[in-house]
Amino acid sequence: MGPEGRLRKDSEFEAVRKRGRSWGSDLLVLRTLSIGLPRSRFGYLVSKRIGRAVTRNRVRRRLREAVRLVSVAPGWDLV
């Protein structure tokens, strides 16, 4: 996934938080927003409660790999 497939700006994350839907479990919260673009974009937030930077980065890498292996319909922002 290249830079066009990632959410980078605070305003993009904020739009998903304010206007999107949310689902949660004990381990993960997923927020989605339909955007109508020909591709889906992903953003990852890992809380400091998870651990130090090394641990949080490992979690982000694993989430990116999980997204790479699963096909997602185009036109969504997911955080």
Residue pairs with C-beta under 8 A, 6 or more apart in sequence:
1 42
1 64
1 67
1 68
4 39
4 41
5 39
5 40
5 41
5 42
6 41
6 42
6 43
7 13
7 16
7 41
7 42
7 43
7 77
7 79
8 43
12 41
12 43
12 77
13 43
13 45
13 79
15 33
15 77
16 31
16 32
16 33
16 43
16 77
16 78
16 79
17 31
17 79
19 33
20 31
20 32
20 33
20 77
20 79
21 31
21 32
21 33
22 29
22 30
22 31
22 32
23 29
23 30
23 32
24 30
30 78
30 79
31 78
31 79
32 76
32 77
32 78
32 79
33 76
33 77
34 75
34 76
35 41
35 75
35 76
35 77
36 75
37 74
37 75
38 74
38 75
39 74
39 75
40 72
40 73
40 74
40 75
40 76
40 77
40 78
41 76
41 77
41 78
42 64
42 67
42 77
42 78
42 79
43 77
43 78
43 79
44 60
44 63
44 64
44 79
45 79
46 56
46 59
46 60
47 56
48 56
50 56
50 59
67 78
72 78
